Amino acid sequence: MALFSRTAQGLRLERIKASPQFGDGTFVNRYPSGYRAPGEVDRPDLKGFLFGGENRTPSAPLPSVDPRHGWARPVDGGLRATWLGHSTVLIEIDGRRVLTDPVWGPRASPLTFLGPKRFQPVPAPIGALPPLDAVVISHDHYDHLDYPSVRALAKLRVPIITSLGVGVHLEAWGIPPERITELDWWEEVRLPGLTLTAAPAHHFSGRSLGDRNATLWSSFVIRGEQHSVYFGGDGGLSPLFSEIGRRLGPFDLVMMEIGAFHPSWGAIHLGPDNALEAWRLIGSGKFLPVHWGTFNLAMHAWDDPAERLFAQAPEGVLMPRLGQPIDPLRGERIEPWWRGVSESDVVRRFVEG
């Protein structure tokens, strides 16, 4: 099983070395972060990360919806989004379908017996997906680039659009080179009815100790004939969001991470407060929060990202159930649907304590 890093060669290596984001042997963040880098505030130690914190997983699976019934209905207004867990979203846009960061695997880890384990099942199997026009993979971290999911998608013969260098993994896992498009920041690829553009992100990459920042990380813009969606991938708060909004906006829908945050990760992850600020900097679109409610990747309670966002709940925020297809242009009333599990967790801790 080719889970670990491979070495770029040939034309791929030439493109990597020619990238403005590449220097001194690795990719680097060319945009300054608005927050202190990891290490400048107290960082969680390994023991604390592995065993610290309370209520890091729910006591039962979260409420979800089987999306297949919704997918069978026509898309009113030309835009529909279905959050399937973590950063996996099916975007139906102007008659086309794009899947972001597909992760169906049981762990965000190179190991089958150790590492962050999925506590929330995907509402539908890969085989139940409607026909796809493209798959977008933002970067090569295990919770965004998933081996079993890629292997399953290989059978669907769908184009995969990703960041510069990530194709080295995809080819090793059986994806034909002609179906892989690797983009540097601000580059775009045109498919029938779609334009996909890689945009900056303040993050990092790597799947082993020896390949730190060997591949690029990106956010992506998905544009149909009438509508446009921004998918943030992973990344901390920085001035790049204003530039993305200015150069590639306006957007109808903005999807950004709210989970797996810590005070020392402000330069590489948003969290709910910084996600709202990044959305303000982008300046358009409804906001669909992702990257939460699926894996235990940080020391905060599993529902903390949702509760922090819900407490502010500005107009334009969408918080659908897992698997619930929504029309971003119509808007949806926010309900704290996750609290049923949260309340049972409170009762359980009271009884146990």
C-alpha positions in Angstrom: 0.0 0.0 0.0 1.7 3.2 -1.2 0.7 5.5 1.6 3.9 7.4 2.2 5.7 10.0 0.2 7.1 9.5 -3.3 9.7 11.6 -5.0 8.8 14.0 -7.8 10.7 13.5 -11.0 10.9 14.7 -14.6 8.5 17.5 -15.7 6.7 17.4 -12.4 10.0 18.2 -10.5 10.8 21.0 -13.1 7.4 22.6 -12.5 7.8 22.4 -8.7 11.3 24.0 -8.9 9.9 26.8 -11.1 7.1 27.7 -8.8 7.2 31.1 -7.1 6.1 29.3 -3.9 9.2 27.0 -4.0 12.5 27.9 -2.4 15.4 26.3 -0.6 14.1 22.8 -1.4 10.5 23.1 -0.2 7.3 25.0 -0.7 6.9 28.0 1.5 4.2 30.4 2.6 4.6 33.6 0.5 1.9 35.5 2.4 2.4 36.7 5.9 0.1 35.3 8.5 -1.9 37.7 10.7 -1.1 35.5 13.7 1.9 34.2 15.5 3.4 31.0 14.1 3.3 27.7 15.9 5.8 27.7 18.7 5.4 31.3 19.6 2.6 30.4 22.1 2.3 27.3 24.2 2.0 24.3 22.0 0.1 21.1 23.1 2.6 18.4 23.9 2.3 15.0 22.3 0.8 13.4 25.4 -1.7 16.2 25.7 -2.7 16.0 22.1 -3.1 12.2 22.2 -4.9 12.0 25.6 -5.7 15.5 26.9 -8.9 17.4 26.6 -12.5 16.4 27.4 -15.4 15.4 25.3 -13.3 15.1 22.2 -15.6 12.6 20.6 -19.4 12.4 20.8 -21.0 9.5 22.7 -23.1 8.5 19.6 -23.1 9.2 15.9 -24.4 12.7 15.0 -27.8 13.1 13.2 -27.4 12.8 9.5 -29.5 12.6 6.3 -29.3 10.1 3.5 -28.5 12.5 0.6 -29.5 10.2 -2.2 -33.2 11.3 -2.0 -32.1 15.0 -2.3 -29.7 14.3 -5.1 -32.5 12.7 -7.1 -34.3 16.1 -7.2 -33.5 18.8 -9.7 -31.2 21.6 -8.5 -33.3 24.7 -8.1 -31.4 27.9 -8.8 -28.3 26.1 -10.2 -26.4 25.6 -7.0 -26.6 23.0 -4.3 -24.1 21.8 -1.6 -24.1 18.6 0.5 -21.6 18.4 3.4 -20.6 14.7 3.8 -18.2 15.1 6.7 -15.0 16.9 7.5 -14.0 18.8 4.3 -15.9 16.5 1.9 -18.6 18.4 0.1 -20.5 17.6 -3.1 -21.0 20.8 -5.1 -23.7 20.8 -7.8 -23.1 23.9 -9.8 -24.8 24.8 -13.1 -25.4 21.2 -14.1 -21.9 20.0 -13.1 -20.8 18.1 -10.0 -17.5 18.6 -8.1 -16.4 16.7 -5.0 -14.0 18.3 -2.5 -11.3 16.5 -0.4 -13.0 13.1 -0.5 -12.3 11.2 2.7 -14.2 8.0 3.4 -11.4 6.2 5.2 -11.7 5.1 8.9 -8.6 7.0 10.1 -6.8 10.2 9.2 -3.5 8.3 9.5 -1.0 6.2 7.6 -1.7 3.3 10.0 -4.9 1.2 10.1 -4.6 0.6 13.9 -3.5 4.0 15.2 -4.2 7.7 14.6 -7.3 9.9 14.5 -10.3 7.6 14.1 -13.5 8.7 12.3 -16.3 9.0 14.9 -18.9 10.0 12.3 -19.8 7.7 9.3 -20.2 9.2 5.9 -23.9 9.6 5.1 -23.6 7.7 1.8 -20.9 5.4 0.2 -18.8 6.5 -2.7 -20.7 4.1 -4.9 -23.9 6.1 -4.2 -22.5 9.4 -5.5 -24.1 10.8 -8.7 -21.8 11.1 -11.7 -18.9 13.5 -11.0 -17.3 16.0 -13.4 -14.3 16.7 -11.2 -12.7 16.0 -7.8 -10.7 18.7 -6.0 -7.9 17.8 -3.5 -6.5 20.8 -1.7 -3.3 19.2 -0.2 -1.8 15.9 0.9 -2.5 15.7 4.6 -4.2 12.5 5.6 -7.6 14.1 6.5 -7.7 15.5 3.0 -5.9 13.0 0.8 -7.2 9.6 1.7 -5.8 6.4 0.1 -9.0 4.2 0.2 -11.1 7.0 -1.2 -8.7 7.7 -4.0 -8.6 4.0 -4.9 -12.4 3.9 -5.0 -12.6 7.0 -7.1 -10.0 5.6 -9.5 -12.8 3.3 -10.8 -15.0 6.3 -11.7 -12.6 7.8 -14.2 -13.2 11.3 -13.0 -10.6 14.2 -13.5 -8.7 15.1 -10.3 -7.6 18.7 -9.8 -5.0 19.2 -7.1 -2.1 21.3 -5.9 1.3 21.2 -7.5 3.2 18.0 -6.7 0.3 16.1 -5.1 0.0 14.0 -8.3 3.0 12.0 -7.2 0.8 10.3 -4.6 -2.2 9.9 -7.0 -0.1 8.2 -9.7 1.4 5.9 -7.1 -2.1 4.9 -6.2 -3.2 4.0 -9.7 -4.7 7.3 -11.1 -3.6 7.7 -14.7 -1.5 10.8 -15.3 -3.9 12.1 -18.0 -6.6 12.4 -15.3 -4.5 14.5 -12.9 -4.1 18.2 -13.2 -1.7 19.9 -10.7 -2.0 23.7 -10.3 0.2 26.3 -8.8 -1.5 29.3 -7.1 -3.5 31.5 -9.5 -3.4 28.8 -12.2 -6.7 27.5 -13.7 -8.0 24.6 -15.7 -11.1 24.6 -17.8 -13.4 21.6 -18.1 -16.7 21.4 -19.9 -18.9 23.9 -18.0 -16.4 24.5 -15.3 -13.3 26.6 -14.4 -11.2 25.5 -11.4 -8.6 27.9 -10.0 -6.0 27.2 -7.4 -5.7 30.1 -4.9 -3.2 30.7 -2.0 -3.5 29.2 1.5 -1.3 29.7 4.6 -0.6 26.1 5.6 1.9 23.3 5.1 2.0 19.7 3.6 3.5 16.3 4.2 2.6 12.6 4.8 5.8 11.4 6.5 8.8 12.8 8.4 10.8 13.1 5.2 8.5 15.0 2.9 7.5 18.2 4.8 6.3 20.8 2.3 7.4 18.8 -0.7 4.0 19.4 -2.3 1.9 22.6 -2.4 -1.3 23.4 -0.5 -4.0 25.5 -2.0 -7.6 26.7 -1.7 -9.7 26.4 -4.8 -12.4 28.4 -6.7 -15.0 26.3 -8.6 -16.8 28.4 -11.2 -19.7 27.3 -13.3 -21.4 29.1 -16.1 -23.4 31.3 -13.6 -22.2 30.5 -10.0 -19.0 30.4 -8.1 -17.8 28.6 -5.0 -14.7 29.1 -2.8 -13.3 26.1 -1.0 -10.6 27.0 1.5 -9.0 23.7 2.2 -6.8 24.3 5.3 -5.0 27.5 6.2 -4.6 30.2 8.8 -5.9 33.8 8.7 -3.8 36.2 6.5 -4.3 39.0 4.0 -4.6 36.5 1.2 -8.3 36.3 1.7 -8.8 39.9 0.6 -6.7 39.3 -2.5 -8.7 36.1 -3.3 -12.0 38.0 -3.0 -10.7 40.8 -5.2 -9.1 38.7 -7.9 -11.5 35.7 -8.1 -14.7 36.8 -6.4 -17.6 37.4 -6.0 -18.7 34.0 -4.7 -22.1 32.5 -4.1 -20.8 30.1 -1.5 -17.7 30.1 0.7 -16.6 26.9 2.5 -13.9 27.2 5.2 -12.6 25.2 8.1 -13.8 25.8 11.7 -12.5 22.7 13.5 -9.2 21.4 14.8 -8.0 24.7 16.2 -5.6 25.7 19.0 -4.0 29.0 20.1 -0.7 27.9 18.7 -2.2 27.0 15.3 -3.4 30.4 14.3 -1.0 30.6 11.4 -2.1 27.3 9.8 -5.8 26.7 10.9 -8.7 29.1 11.2 -11.0 28.0 13.8 -14.5 29.5 14.0 -13.6 33.1 15.0 -10.9 33.5 12.3 -13.1 31.7 9.8 -15.7 34.5 10.2 -13.0 37.1 9.8 -11.6 35.4 6.7 -15.2 35.3 5.3 -15.5 39.0 5.9 -12.2 39.6 4.1 -13.4 37.6 1.1 -16.4 39.8 1.1 -19.2 37.7 -0.6 -21.2 34.5 -0.5 -23.0 32.4 2.1 -20.7 30.6 4.5 -20.7 26.8 4.9 -18.4 25.7 7.8 -16.5 22.4 7.2 -13.6 20.5 8.8 -15.4 19.5 12.0 -17.8 16.8 13.4 -15.8 13.9 11.9 -12.4 13.3 13.4 -10.7 14.0 16.7 -7.9 16.2 15.6 -7.5 18.7 18.4 -7.8 19.1 22.2 -11.1 21.0 22.1 -14.5 19.3 22.6 -15.9 17.9 19.4 -18.8 20.4 19.4 -16.8 23.5 20.4 -16.3 24.7 16.8 -20.1 24.5 16.1 -21.1 26.1 19.4 -18.6 29.0 18.9 -19.9 29.7 15.5 -23.6 29.3 16.5 -23.1 31.8 19.3 -22.2 34.5 16.7 -24.4 33.2 13.9 -24.3 36.2 11.6 -26.7 36.3 8.7 -25.5 34.1 5.8 -24.0 31.3 7.9 -25.3 27.8 6.9 -25.1 24.8 9.3 -26.8 21.9 7.6 -27.0 18.4 9.0 -24.5 15.9 7.5 -25.9 14.7 4.2 -28.5 17.4 3.9 -28.4 19.0 0.4 -29.0 22.7 0.7 -29.5 25.6 -1.7 -27.1 28.3 -0.5 -28.9 31.0 -2.5 -32.1 30.5 -0.5 -30.5 30.3 2.9 -31.4 27.9 5.7 -32.5 28.6 9.3 -29.7 27.6 11.6 -30.7 25.0 14.2 -28.2 23.5 16.7 -29.0 20.0 15.5 -25.8 18.6 17.1 -27.0 19.4 20.6 -29.0 16.2 21.0 -25.7 14.3 21.2 -24.0 17.1 23.2 -26.7 17.0 25.9 -26.4 13.2 26.2 -22.7 13.7 26.6 -23.3 16.1 29.5 -25.6 13.6 31.2 -23.1 10.8 30.7 -20.2 12.9 32.2 -22.5 13.8 35.2 -23.3 10.1 35.8 -19.7 9.0 35.4 -18.4 11.9 37.5 
